[in-house]
Structures are given as structure tokens and as C-alpha cells.
Amino acid sequence: MVQLISTILERGVSTGHFRRDVDPLDFYVTLVGMGYYIASNRYTISVFAGRDYAEYPEREKMSEMHLAMLEAYLRSTP
């Protein structure tokens, strides 16, 4: 998986879309962690925050936010 991400990052760097200093393993751990936290803690979050991340609209909203955060991190600066 890390090799695949490394290849994708290299491709993004070569096209000028991604910055050069992204570590593939760090990126993978971050990517997995973002999704895992919401999934593994959805019941606890539901109790203390009153929001059910198991419901589609909430999952969709979090997915969009995660993608925006990851894209902002990867984006090459002009």
C-alpha cells in the first residue's frame, strides 16, 4: 500500500500538482487514521456530541472535509 501511495505521490509531483516533501508512510497513516477515528468512535461521538456519523449525510460531510484537508496538504505551492 505504501509503495502504491509513493507511486501516486511521485506522479503528482511530476505533474506539479503535489508538493515534493510528502512522506508516503506518514501520508498513509494520516489517511487511514482520519477514517478509522470516525468509524471506531462513532458511538462515543454520538453520545457526547449528539451526531451520528454512521448516517449517510454525516459520513458524506466528513468524507468531503477529509478530502479537502488532504488535497490542501498535498497541493504544490506556486
mmCIF file of the N, C-alpha and C atoms, coordinates in Angstrom:
data_MODEL
# 
_entry.id   MODEL 
# 
loop_
_atom_site.group_PDB 
_atom_site.id 
_atom_site.type_symbol 
_atom_site.label_atom_id 
_atom_site.label_alt_id 
_atom_site.label_comp_id 
_atom_site.label_asym_id 
_atom_site.label_entity_id 
_atom_site.label_seq_id 
_atom_site.pdbx_PDB_ins_code 
_atom_site.Cartn_x 
_atom_site.Cartn_y 
_atom_site.Cartn_z 
_atom_site.occupancy 
_atom_site.B_iso_or_equiv 
_atom_site.pdbx_formal_charge 
_atom_site.auth_seq_id 
_atom_site.auth_comp_id 
_atom_site.auth_asym_id 
_atom_site.auth_atom_id 
_atom_site.pdbx_PDB_model_num 
ATOM 1   N N  . MET A 1 1  ? 0.828   -1.188 0.000   1.00 0.00 ? 1  MET A N  1 
ATOM 2   C CA . MET A 1 1  ? 0.000   0.000  0.000   1.00 0.00 ? 1  MET A CA 1 
ATOM 3   C C  . MET A 1 1  ? 0.875   1.256  0.000   1.00 0.00 ? 1  MET A C  1 
ATOM 4   N N  . VAL A 1 2  ? 1.925   1.241  0.804   1.00 0.00 ? 2  VAL A N  1 
ATOM 5   C CA . VAL A 1 2  ? 2.800   2.405  0.875   1.00 0.00 ? 2  VAL A CA 1 
ATOM 6   C C  . VAL A 1 2  ? 3.504   2.628  -0.469  1.00 0.00 ? 2  VAL A C  1 
ATOM 7   N N  . GLN A 1 3  ? 3.875   1.542  -1.136  1.00 0.00 ? 3  GLN A N  1 
ATOM 8   C CA . GLN A 1 3  ? 4.511   1.674  -2.443  1.00 0.00 ? 3  GLN A CA 1 
ATOM 9   C C  . GLN A 1 3  ? 3.535   2.280  -3.458  1.00 0.00 ? 3  GLN A C  1 
ATOM 10  N N  . LEU A 1 4  ? 2.286   1.858  -3.410  1.00 0.00 ? 4  LEU A N  1 
ATOM 11  C CA . LEU A 1 4  ? 1.273   2.418  -4.303  1.00 0.00 ? 4  LEU A CA 1 
ATOM 12  C C  . LEU A 1 4  ? 1.112   3.921  -4.050  1.00 0.00 ? 4  LEU A C  1 
ATOM 13  N N  . ILE A 1 5  ? 1.029   4.303  -2.797  1.00 0.00 ? 5  ILE A N  1 
ATOM 14  C CA . ILE A 1 5  ? 0.902   5.719  -2.452  1.00 0.00 ? 5  ILE A CA 1 
ATOM 15  C C  . ILE A 1 5  ? 2.145   6.484  -2.906  1.00 0.00 ? 5  ILE A C  1 
ATOM 16  N N  . SER A 1 6  ? 3.299   5.879  -2.732  1.00 0.00 ? 6  SER A N  1 
ATOM 17  C CA . SER A 1 6  ? 4.541   6.502  -3.171  1.00 0.00 ? 6  SER A CA 1 
ATOM 18  C C  . SER A 1 6  ? 4.509   6.773  -4.676  1.00 0.00 ? 6  SER A C  1 
ATOM 19  N N  . THR A 1 7  ? 4.027   5.797  -5.437  1.00 0.00 ? 7  THR A N  1 
ATOM 20  C CA . THR A 1 7  ? 3.922   5.956  -6.891  1.00 0.00 ? 7  THR A CA 1 
ATOM 21  C C  . THR A 1 7  ? 2.957   7.081  -7.249  1.00 0.00 ? 7  THR A C  1 
ATOM 22  N N  . ILE A 1 8  ? 1.831   7.143  -6.572  1.00 0.00 ? 8  ILE A N  1 
ATOM 23  C CA . ILE A 1 8  ? 0.832   8.195  -6.825  1.00 0.00 ? 8  ILE A CA 1 
ATOM 24  C C  . ILE A 1 8  ? 1.411   9.562  -6.472  1.00 0.00 ? 8  ILE A C  1 
ATOM 25  N N  . LEU A 1 9  ? 2.115   9.640  -5.343  1.00 0.00 ? 9  LEU A N  1 
ATOM 26  C CA . LEU A 1 9  ? 2.719   10.909 -4.943  1.00 0.00 ? 9  LEU A CA 1 
ATOM 27  C C  . LEU A 1 9  ? 3.768   11.355 -5.955  1.00 0.00 ? 9  LEU A C  1 
ATOM 28  N N  . GLU A 1 10 ? 4.588   10.430 -6.414  1.00 0.00 ? 10 GLU A N  1 
ATOM 29  C CA . GLU A 1 10 ? 5.606   10.751 -7.418  1.00 0.00 ? 10 GLU A CA 1 
ATOM 30  C C  . GLU A 1 10 ? 4.960   11.274 -8.702  1.00 0.00 ? 10 GLU A C  1 
ATOM 31  N N  . ARG A 1 11 ? 3.876   10.634 -9.103  1.00 0.00 ? 11 ARG A N  1 
ATOM 32  C CA . ARG A 1 11 ? 3.157   11.085 -10.298 1.00 0.00 ? 11 ARG A CA 1 
ATOM 33  C C  . ARG A 1 11 ? 2.626   12.507 -10.104 1.00 0.00 ? 11 ARG A C  1 
ATOM 34  N N  . GLY A 1 12 ? 2.073   12.768 -8.931  1.00 0.00 ? 12 GLY A N  1 
ATOM 35  C CA . GLY A 1 12 ? 1.561   14.102 -8.635  1.00 0.00 ? 12 GLY A CA 1 
ATOM 36  C C  . GLY A 1 12 ? 2.652   15.157 -8.608  1.00 0.00 ? 12 GLY A C  1 
ATOM 37  N N  . VAL A 1 13 ? 3.816   14.786 -8.095  1.00 0.00 ? 13 VAL A N  1 
ATOM 38  C CA . VAL A 1 13 ? 4.956   15.710 -8.079  1.00 0.00 ? 13 VAL A CA 1 
ATOM 39  C C  . VAL A 1 13 ? 5.404   15.996 -9.505  1.00 0.00 ? 13 VAL A C  1 
ATOM 40  N N  . SER A 1 14 ? 5.475   14.959 -10.329 1.00 0.00 ? 14 SER A N  1 
ATOM 41  C CA . SER A 1 14 ? 5.955   15.140 -11.707 1.00 0.00 ? 14 SER A CA 1 
ATOM 42  C C  . SER A 1 14 ? 5.020   16.018 -12.545 1.00 0.00 ? 14 SER A C  1 
ATOM 43  N N  . THR A 1 15 ? 3.741   16.038 -12.207 1.00 0.00 ? 15 THR A N  1 
ATOM 44  C CA . THR A 1 15 ? 2.799   16.896 -12.941 1.00 0.00 ? 15 THR A CA 1 
ATOM 45  C C  . THR A 1 15 ? 2.700   18.293 -12.323 1.00 0.00 ? 15 THR A C  1 
ATOM 46  N N  . GLY A 1 16 ? 3.340   18.471 -11.153 1.00 0.00 ? 16 GLY A N  1 
ATOM 47  C CA . GLY A 1 16 ? 3.298   19.766 -10.485 1.00 0.00 ? 16 GLY A CA 1 
ATOM 48  C C  . GLY A 1 16 ? 2.096   19.962 -9.589  1.00 0.00 ? 16 GLY A C  1 
ATOM 49  N N  . HIS A 1 17 ? 1.296   18.920 -9.386  1.00 0.00 ? 17 HIS A N  1 
ATOM 50  C CA . HIS A 1 17 ? 0.102   19.034 -8.546  1.00 0.00 ? 17 HIS A CA 1 
ATOM 51  C C  . HIS A 1 17 ? 0.408   18.830 -7.064  1.00 0.00 ? 17 HIS A C  1 
ATOM 52  N N  . PHE A 1 18 ? 1.376   17.977 -6.747  1.00 0.00 ? 18 PHE A N  1 
ATOM 53  C CA . PHE A 1 18 ? 1.693   17.653 -5.350  1.00 0.00 ? 18 PHE A CA 1 
ATOM 54  C C  . PHE A 1 18 ? 3.051   18.214 -4.963  1.00 0.00 ? 18 PHE A C  1 
ATOM 55  N N  . ARG A 1 19 ? 3.183   18.554 -3.713  1.00 0.00 ? 19 ARG A N  1 
ATOM 56  C CA . ARG A 1 19 ? 4.465   19.017 -3.198  1.00 0.00 ? 19 ARG A CA 1 
ATOM 57  C C  . ARG A 1 19 ? 5.444   17.849 -3.072  1.00 0.00 ? 19 ARG A C  1 
ATOM 58  N N  . ARG A 1 20 ? 6.706   18.147 -2.980  1.00 0.00 ? 20 ARG A N  1 
ATOM 59  C CA . ARG A 1 20 ? 7.751   17.121 -3.015  1.00 0.00 ? 20 ARG A CA 1 
ATOM 60  C C  . ARG A 1 20 ? 8.034   16.458 -1.670  1.00 0.00 ? 20 ARG A C  1 
ATOM 61  N N  . ASP A 1 21 ? 7.727   17.093 -0.578  1.00 0.00 ? 21 ASP A N  1 
ATOM 62  C CA . ASP A 1 21 ? 8.200   16.627 0.725   1.00 0.00 ? 21 ASP A CA 1 
ATOM 63  C C  . ASP A 1 21 ? 7.205   15.758 1.502   1.00 0.00 ? 21 ASP A C  1 
ATOM 64  N N  . VAL A 1 22 ? 6.312   15.083 0.817   1.00 0.00 ? 22 VAL A N  1 
ATOM 65  C CA . VAL A 1 22 ? 5.318   14.236 1.496   1.00 0.00 ? 22 VAL A CA 1 
ATOM 66  C C  . VAL A 1 22 ? 5.902   12.833 1.668   1.00 0.00 ? 22 VAL A C  1 
ATOM 67  N N  . ASP A 1 23 ? 5.972   12.386 2.899   1.00 0.00 ? 23 ASP A N  1 
ATOM 68  C CA . ASP A 1 23 ? 6.448   11.039 3.184   1.00 0.00 ? 23 ASP A CA 1 
ATOM 69  C C  . ASP A 1 23 ? 5.289   10.058 2.954   1.00 0.00 ? 23 ASP A C  1 
ATOM 70  N N  . PRO A 1 24 ? 5.464   9.049  2.106   1.00 0.00 ? 24 PRO A N  1 
ATOM 71  C CA . PRO A 1 24 ? 4.359   8.130  1.792   1.00 0.00 ? 24 PRO A CA 1 
ATOM 72  C C  . PRO A 1 24 ? 3.792   7.396  3.008   1.00 0.00 ? 24 PRO A C  1 
ATOM 73  N N  . LEU A 1 25 ? 4.647   6.957  3.917   1.00 0.00 ? 25 LEU A N  1 
ATOM 74  C CA . LEU A 1 25 ? 4.148   6.251  5.104   1.00 0.00 ? 25 LEU A CA 1 
ATOM 75  C C  . LEU A 1 25 ? 3.372   7.196  6.012   1.00 0.00 ? 25 LEU A C  1 
ATOM 76  N N  . ASP A 1 26 ? 3.911   8.395  6.243   1.00 0.00 ? 26 ASP A N  1 
ATOM 77  C CA . ASP A 1 26 ? 3.194   9.375  7.074   1.00 0.00 ? 26 ASP A CA 1 
ATOM 78  C C  . ASP A 1 26 ? 1.835   9.708  6.466   1.00 0.00 ? 26 ASP A C  1 
ATOM 79  N N  . PHE A 1 27 ? 1.814   9.874  5.154   1.00 0.00 ? 27 PHE A N  1 
ATOM 80  C CA . PHE A 1 27 ? 0.554   10.185 4.485   1.00 0.00 ? 27 PHE A CA 1 
ATOM 81  C C  . PHE A 1 27 ? -0.442  9.030  4.644   1.00 0.00 ? 27 PHE A C  1 
ATOM 82  N N  . TYR A 1 28 ? 0.028   7.804  4.475   1.00 0.00 ? 28 TYR A N  1 
ATOM 83  C CA . TYR A 1 28 ? -0.834  6.625  4.628   1.00 0.00 ? 28 TYR A CA 1 
ATOM 84  C C  . TYR A 1 28 ? -1.408  6.548  6.040   1.00 0.00 ? 28 TYR A C  1 
ATOM 85  N N  . VAL A 1 29 ? -0.559  6.724  7.038   1.00 0.00 ? 29 VAL A N  1 
ATOM 86  C CA . VAL A 1 29 ? -1.014  6.650  8.432   1.00 0.00 ? 29 VAL A CA 1 
ATOM 87  C C  . VAL A 1 29 ? -2.067  7.727  8.702   1.00 0.00 ? 29 VAL A C  1 
ATOM 88  N N  . THR A 1 30 ? -1.850  8.919  8.171   1.00 0.00 ? 30 THR A N  1 
ATOM 89  C CA . THR A 1 30 ? -2.820  10.008 8.339   1.00 0.00 ? 30 THR A CA 1 
ATOM 90  C C  . THR A 1 30 ? -4.131  9.693  7.644   1.00 0.00 ? 30 THR A C  1 
ATOM 91  N N  . LEU A 1 31 ? -4.042  9.217  6.420   1.00 0.00 ? 31 LEU A N  1 
ATOM 92  C CA . LEU A 1 31 ? -5.225  8.866  5.634   1.00 0.00 ? 31 LEU A CA 1 
ATOM 93  C C  . LEU A 1 31 ? -6.079  7.816  6.350   1.00 0.00 ? 31 LEU A C  1 
ATOM 94  N N  . VAL A 1 32 ? -5.435  6.769  6.800   1.00 0.00 ? 32 VAL A N  1 
ATOM 95  C CA . VAL A 1 32 ? -6.153  5.690  7.491   1.00 0.00 ? 32 VAL A CA 1 
ATOM 96  C C  . VAL A 1 32 ? -6.721  6.180  8.819   1.00 0.00 ? 32 VAL A C  1 
ATOM 97  N N  . GLY A 1 33 ? -5.934  6.970  9.528   1.00 0.00 ? 33 GLY A N  1 
ATOM 98  C CA . GLY A 1 33 ? -6.371  7.465  10.833  1.00 0.00 ? 33 GLY A CA 1 
ATOM 99  C C  . GLY A 1 33 ? -7.605  8.347  10.749  1.00 0.00 ? 33 GLY A C  1 
ATOM 100 N N  . MET A 1 34 ? -7.693  9.143  9.709   1.00 0.00 ? 34 MET A N  1 
ATOM 101 C CA . MET A 1 34 ? -8.849  10.039 9.570   1.00 0.00 ? 34 MET A CA 1 
ATOM 102 C C  . MET A 1 34 ? -10.144 9.237  9.472   1.00 0.00 ? 34 MET A C  1 
ATOM 103 N N  . GLY A 1 35 ? -10.125 8.192  8.687   1.00 0.00 ? 35 GLY A N  1 
ATOM 104 C CA . GLY A 1 35 ? -11.326 7.371  8.534   1.00 0.00 ? 35 GLY A CA 1 
ATOM 105 C C  . GLY A 1 35 ? -11.580 6.472  9.733   1.00 0.00 ? 35 GLY A C  1 
ATOM 106 N N  . TYR A 1 36 ? -10.506 5.941  10.300  1.00 0.00 ? 36 TYR A N  1 
ATOM 107 C CA . TYR A 1 36 ? -10.643 4.992  11.409  1.00 0.00 ? 36 TYR A CA 1 
ATOM 108 C C  . TYR A 1 36 ? -11.248 5.660  12.643  1.00 0.00 ? 36 TYR A C  1 
ATOM 109 N N  . TYR A 1 37 ? -10.794 6.848  12.960  1.00 0.00 ? 37 TYR A N  1 
ATOM 110 C CA . TYR A 1 37 ? -11.271 7.508  14.178  1.00 0.00 ? 37 TYR A CA 1 
ATOM 111 C C  . TYR A 1 37 ? -12.785 7.672  14.167  1.00 0.00 ? 37 TYR A C  1 
ATOM 112 N N  . ILE A 1 38 ? -13.314 8.170  13.075  1.00 0.00 ? 38 ILE A N  1 
ATOM 113 C CA . ILE A 1 38 ? -14.765 8.379  12.976  1.00 0.00 ? 38 ILE A CA 1 
ATOM 114 C C  . ILE A 1 38 ? -15.505 7.052  13.075  1.00 0.00 ? 38 ILE A C  1 
ATOM 115 N N  . ALA A 1 39 ? -14.999 6.031  12.388  1.00 0.00 ? 39 ALA A N  1 
ATOM 116 C CA . ALA A 1 39 ? -15.673 4.729  12.394  1.00 0.00 ? 39 ALA A CA 1 
ATOM 117 C C  . ALA A 1 39 ? -15.607 4.073  13.768  1.00 0.00 ? 39 ALA A C  1 
ATOM 118 N N  . SER A 1 40 ? -14.446 4.086  14.388  1.00 0.00 ? 40 SER A N  1 
ATOM 119 C CA . SER A 1 40 ? -14.287 3.366  15.652  1.00 0.00 ? 40 SER A CA 1 
ATOM 120 C C  . SER A 1 40 ? -14.893 4.100  16.843  1.00 0.00 ? 40 SER A C  1 
ATOM 121 N N  . ASN A 1 41 ? -15.090 5.396  16.724  1.00 0.00 ? 41 ASN A N  1 
ATOM 122 C CA . ASN A 1 41 ? -15.617 6.182  17.842  1.00 0.00 ? 41 ASN A CA 1 
ATOM 123 C C  . ASN A 1 41 ? -16.997 6.765  17.581  1.00 0.00 ? 41 ASN A C  1 
ATOM 124 N N  . ARG A 1 42 ? -17.678 6.258  16.566  1.00 0.00 ? 42 ARG A N  1 
ATOM 125 C CA . ARG A 1 42 ? -18.959 6.863  16.195  1.00 0.00 ? 42 ARG A CA 1 
ATOM 126 C C  . ARG A 1 42 ? -19.999 6.791  17.312  1.00 0.00 ? 42 ARG A C  1 
ATOM 127 N N  . TYR A 1 43 ? -19.993 5.733  18.110  1.00 0.00 ? 43 TYR A N  1 
ATOM 128 C CA . TYR A 1 43 ? -20.984 5.633  19.187  1.00 0.00 ? 43 TYR A CA 1 
ATOM 129 C C  . TYR A 1 43 ? -20.661 6.612  20.314  1.00 0.00 ? 43 TYR A C  1 
ATOM 130 N N  . THR A 1 44 ? -19.386 6.720  20.657  1.00 0.00 ? 44 THR A N  1 
ATOM 131 C CA . THR A 1 44 ? -18.984 7.666  21.691  1.00 0.00 ? 44 THR A CA 1 
ATOM 132 C C  . THR A 1 44 ? -19.266 9.096  21.246  1.00 0.00 ? 44 THR A C  1 
ATOM 133 N N  . ILE A 1 45 ? -18.915 9.420  20.009  1.00 0.00 ? 45 ILE A N  1 
ATOM 134 C CA . ILE A 1 45 ? -19.174 10.761 19.483  1.00 0.00 ? 45 ILE A CA 1 
ATOM 135 C C  . ILE A 1 45 ? -20.678 11.044 19.484  1.00 0.00 ? 45 ILE A C  1 
ATOM 136 N N  . SER A 1 46 ? -21.463 10.041 19.144  1.00 0.00 ? 46 SER A N  1 
ATOM 137 C CA . SER A 1 46 ? -22.909 10.204 19.119  1.00 0.00 ? 46 SER A CA 1 
ATOM 138 C C  . SER A 1 46 ? -23.441 10.548 20.506  1.00 0.00 ? 46 SER A C  1 
ATOM 139 N N  . VAL A 1 47 ? -22.883 9.915  21.547  1.00 0.00 ? 47 VAL A N  1 
ATOM 140 C CA . VAL A 1 47 ? -23.346 10.170 22.909  1.00 0.00 ? 47 VAL A CA 1 
ATOM 141 C C  . VAL A 1 47 ? -22.955 11.564 23.380  1.00 0.00 ? 47 VAL A C  1 
ATOM 142 N N  . PHE A 1 48 ? -21.692 11.950 23.198  1.00 0.00 ? 48 PHE A N  1 
ATOM 143 C CA . PHE A 1 48 ? -21.277 13.236 23.753  1.00 0.00 ? 48 PHE A CA 1 
ATOM 144 C C  . PHE A 1 48 ? -21.540 14.420 22.832  1.00 0.00 ? 48 PHE A C  1 
ATOM 145 N N  . ALA A 1 49 ? -21.703 14.185 21.536  1.00 0.00 ? 49 ALA A N  1 
ATOM 146 C CA . ALA A 1 49 ? -21.918 15.304 20.619  1.00 0.00 ? 49 ALA A CA 1 
ATOM 147 C C  . ALA A 1 49 ? -23.303 15.288 19.982  1.00 0.00 ? 49 ALA A C  1 
ATOM 148 N N  . GLY A 1 50 ? -24.001 14.160 20.097  1.00 0.00 ? 50 GLY A N  1 
ATOM 149 C CA . GLY A 1 50 ? -25.336 14.079 19.520  1.00 0.00 ? 50 GLY A CA 1 
ATOM 150 C C  . GLY A 1 50 ? -25.356 13.995 18.001  1.00 0.00 ? 50 GLY A C  1 
ATOM 151 N N  . ARG A 1 51 ? -24.234 13.583 17.410  1.00 0.00 ? 51 ARG A N  1 
ATOM 152 C CA . ARG A 1 51 ? -24.153 13.479 15.956  1.00 0.00 ? 51 ARG A CA 1 
ATOM 153 C C  . ARG A 1 51 ? -23.805 12.040 15.596  1.00 0.00 ? 51 ARG A C  1 
ATOM 154 N N  . ASP A 1 52 ? -24.583 11.464 14.694  1.00 0.00 ? 52 ASP A N  1 
ATOM 155 C CA . ASP A 1 52 ? -24.393 10.065 14.318  1.00 0.00 ? 52 ASP A CA 1 
ATOM 156 C C  . ASP A 1 52 ? -23.634 9.979  12.995  1.00 0.00 ? 52 ASP A C  1 
ATOM 157 N N  . TYR A 1 53 ? -22.346 9.687  13.080  1.00 0.00 ? 53 TYR A N  1 
ATOM 158 C CA . TYR A 1 53 ? -21.522 9.591  11.880  1.00 0.00 ? 53 TYR A CA 1 
ATOM 159 C C  . TYR A 1 53 ? -21.737 8.299  11.110  1.00 0.00 ? 53 TYR A C  1 
ATOM 160 N N  . ALA A 1 54 ? -22.615 7.446  11.589  1.00 0.00 ? 54 ALA A N  1 
ATOM 161 C CA . ALA A 1 54 ? -22.979 6.250  10.835  1.00 0.00 ? 54 ALA A CA 1 
ATOM 162 C C  . ALA A 1 54 ? -24.039 6.579  9.780   1.00 0.00 ? 54 ALA A C  1 
ATOM 163 N N  . GLU A 1 55 ? -24.712 7.707  9.932   1.00 0.00 ? 55 GLU A N  1 
ATOM 164 C CA . GLU A 1 55 ? -25.731 8.110  8.968   1.00 0.00 ? 55 GLU A CA 1 
ATOM 165 C C  . GLU A 1 55 ? -25.075 8.723  7.731   1.00 0.00 ? 55 GLU A C  1 
ATOM 166 N N  . TYR A 1 56 ? -25.649 8.444  6.569   1.00 0.00 ? 56 TYR A N  1 
ATOM 167 C CA . TYR A 1 56 ? -25.050 8.853  5.306   1.00 0.00 ? 56 TYR A CA 1 
ATOM 168 C C  . TYR A 1 56 ? -24.716 10.341 5.216   1.00 0.00 ? 56 TYR A C  1 
ATOM 169 N N  . PRO A 1 57 ? -25.621 11.260 5.542   1.00 0.00 ? 57 PRO A N  1 
ATOM 170 C CA . PRO A 1 57 ? -25.273 12.684 5.373   1.00 0.00 ? 57 PRO A CA 1 
ATOM 171 C C  . PRO A 1 57 ? -24.038 13.084 6.185   1.00 0.00 ? 57 PRO A C  1 
ATOM 172 N N  . GLU A 1 58 ? -23.902 12.549 7.377   1.00 0.00 ? 58 GLU A N  1 
ATOM 173 C CA . GLU A 1 58 ? -22.745 12.872 8.219   1.00 0.00 ? 58 GLU A CA 1 
ATOM 174 C C  . GLU A 1 58 ? -21.468 12.252 7.664   1.00 0.00 ? 58 GLU A C  1 
ATOM 175 N N  . ARG A 1 59 ? -21.560 11.007 7.192   1.00 0.00 ? 59 ARG A N  1 
ATOM 176 C CA . ARG A 1 59 ? -20.390 10.353 6.584   1.00 0.00 ? 59 ARG A CA 1 
ATOM 177 C C  . ARG A 1 59 ? -19.932 11.113 5.354   1.00 0.00 ? 59 ARG A C  1 
ATOM 178 N N  . GLU A 1 60 ? -20.889 11.529 4.539   1.00 0.00 ? 60 GLU A N  1 
ATOM 179 C CA . GLU A 1 60 ? -20.577 12.269 3.318   1.00 0.00 ? 60 GLU A CA 1 
ATOM 180 C C  . GLU A 1 60 ? -19.884 13.596 3.651   1.00 0.00 ? 60 GLU A C  1 
ATOM 181 N N  . LYS A 1 61 ? -20.413 14.288 4.646   1.00 0.00 ? 61 LYS A N  1 
ATOM 182 C CA . LYS A 1 61 ? -19.840 15.574 5.055   1.00 0.00 ? 61 LYS A CA 1 
ATOM 183 C C  . LYS A 1 61 ? -18.402 15.391 5.551   1.00 0.00 ? 61 LYS A C  1 
ATOM 184 N N  . MET A 1 62 ? -18.167 14.363 6.355   1.00 0.00 ? 62 MET A N  1 
ATOM 185 C CA . MET A 1 62 ? -16.816 14.113 6.867   1.00 0.00 ? 62 MET A CA 1 
ATOM 186 C C  . MET A 1 62 ? -15.877 13.693 5.745   1.00 0.00 ? 62 MET A C  1 
ATOM 187 N N  . SER A 1 63 ? -16.354 12.892 4.825   1.00 0.00 ? 63 SER A N  1 
ATOM 188 C CA . SER A 1 63 ? -15.523 12.472 3.692   1.00 0.00 ? 63 SER A CA 1 
ATOM 189 C C  . SER A 1 63 ? -15.087 13.683 2.870   1.00 0.00 ? 63 SER A C  1 
ATOM 190 N N  . GLU A 1 64 ? -16.007 14.588 2.617   1.00 0.00 ? 64 GLU A N  1 
ATOM 191 C CA . GLU A 1 64 ? -15.685 15.794 1.858   1.00 0.00 ? 64 GLU A CA 1 
ATOM 192 C C  . GLU A 1 64 ? -14.658 16.648 2.595   1.00 0.00 ? 64 GLU A C  1 
ATOM 193 N N  . MET A 1 65 ? -14.811 16.763 3.911   1.00 0.00 ? 65 MET A N  1 
ATOM 194 C CA . MET A 1 65 ? -13.867 17.550 4.693   1.00 0.00 ? 65 MET A CA 1 
ATOM 195 C C  . MET A 1 65 ? -12.486 16.888 4.689   1.00 0.00 ? 65 MET A C  1 
ATOM 196 N N  . HIS A 1 66 ? -12.444 15.577 4.860   1.00 0.00 ? 66 HIS A N  1 
ATOM 197 C CA . HIS A 1 66 ? -11.166 14.859 4.838   1.00 0.00 ? 66 HIS A CA 1 
ATOM 198 C C  . HIS A 1 66 ? -10.471 15.029 3.489   1.00 0.00 ? 66 HIS A C  1 
ATOM 199 N N  . LEU A 1 67 ? -11.218 14.904 2.409   1.00 0.00 ? 67 LEU A N  1 
ATOM 200 C CA . LEU A 1 67 ? -10.627 15.081 1.080   1.00 0.00 ? 67 LEU A CA 1 
ATOM 201 C C  . LEU A 1 67 ? -10.075 16.492 0.900   1.00 0.00 ? 67 LEU A C  1 
ATOM 202 N N  . ALA A 1 68 ? -10.812 17.485 1.348   1.00 0.00 ? 68 ALA A N  1 
ATOM 203 C CA . ALA A 1 68 ? -10.350 18.871 1.236   1.00 0.00 ? 68 ALA A CA 1 
ATOM 204 C C  . ALA A 1 68 ? -9.071  19.079 2.042   1.00 0.00 ? 68 ALA A C  1 
ATOM 205 N N  . MET A 1 69 ? -9.000  18.510 3.237   1.00 0.00 ? 69 MET A N  1 
ATOM 206 C CA . MET A 1 69 ? -7.810  18.642 4.074   1.00 0.00 ? 69 MET A CA 1 
ATOM 207 C C  . MET A 1 69 ? -6.606  17.949 3.426   1.00 0.00 ? 69 MET A C  1 
ATOM 208 N N  . LEU A 1 70 ? -6.818  16.757 2.909   1.00 0.00 ? 70 LEU A N  1 
ATOM 209 C CA . LEU A 1 70 ? -5.727  16.017 2.280   1.00 0.00 ? 70 LEU A CA 1 
ATOM 210 C C  . LEU A 1 70 ? -5.256  16.716 1.005   1.00 0.00 ? 70 LEU A C  1 
ATOM 211 N N  . GLU A 1 71 ? -6.185  17.215 0.212   1.00 0.00 ? 71 GLU A N  1 
ATOM 212 C CA . GLU A 1 71 ? -5.817  17.942 -1.003  1.00 0.00 ? 71 GLU A CA 1 
ATOM 213 C C  . GLU A 1 71 ? -5.033  19.208 -0.673  1.00 0.00 ? 71 GLU A C  1 
ATOM 214 N N  . ALA A 1 72 ? -5.453  19.918 0.362   1.00 0.00 ? 72 ALA A N  1 
ATOM 215 C CA . ALA A 1 72 ? -4.740  21.138 0.771   1.00 0.00 ? 72 ALA A CA 1 
ATOM 216 C C  . ALA A 1 72 ? -3.316  20.799 1.220   1.00 0.00 ? 72 ALA A C  1 
ATOM 217 N N  . TYR A 1 73 ? -3.165  19.700 1.907   1.00 0.00 ? 73 TYR A N  1 
ATOM 218 C CA . TYR A 1 73 ? -1.834  19.271 2.369   1.00 0.00 ? 73 TYR A CA 1 
ATOM 219 C C  . TYR A 1 73 ? -0.934  18.883 1.191   1.00 0.00 ? 73 TYR A C  1 
ATOM 220 N N  . LEU A 1 74 ? -1.487  18.177 0.237   1.00 0.00 ? 74 LEU A N  1 
ATOM 221 C CA . LEU A 1 74 ? -0.699  17.684 -0.906  1.00 0.00 ? 74 LEU A CA 1 
ATOM 222 C C  . LEU A 1 74 ? -0.370  18.764 -1.928  1.00 0.00 ? 74 LEU A C  1 
ATOM 223 N N  . ARG A 1 75 ? -1.211  19.783 -2.014  1.00 0.00 ? 75 ARG A N  1 
ATOM 224 C CA . ARG A 1 75 ? -1.113  20.769 -3.081  1.00 0.00 ? 75 ARG A CA 1 
ATOM 225 C C  . ARG A 1 75 ? 0.254   21.437 -3.126  1.00 0.00 ? 75 ARG A C  1 
ATOM 226 N N  . SER A 1 76 ? 0.764   21.509 -4.319  1.00 0.00 ? 76 SER A N  1 
ATOM 227 C CA . SER A 1 76 ? 2.031   22.197 -4.564  1.00 0.00 ? 76 SER A CA 1 
ATOM 228 C C  . SER A 1 76 ? 1.797   23.692 -4.509  1.00 0.00 ? 76 SER A C  1 
ATOM 229 N N  . THR A 1 77 ? 2.696   24.416 -3.879  1.00 0.00 ? 77 THR A N  1 
ATOM 230 C CA . THR A 1 77 ? 2.554   25.868 -3.843  1.00 0.00 ? 77 THR A CA 1 
ATOM 231 C C  . THR A 1 77 ? 3.207   26.472 -5.082  1.00 0.00 ? 77 THR A C  1 
ATOM 232 N N  . PRO A 1 78 ? 2.567   27.477 -5.651  1.00 0.00 ? 78 PRO A N  1 
ATOM 233 C CA . PRO A 1 78 ? 3.098   28.080 -6.888  1.00 0.00 ? 78 PRO A CA 1 
ATOM 234 C C  . PRO A 1 78 ? 4.414   28.806 -6.653  1.00 0.00 ? 78 PRO A C  1 
# 
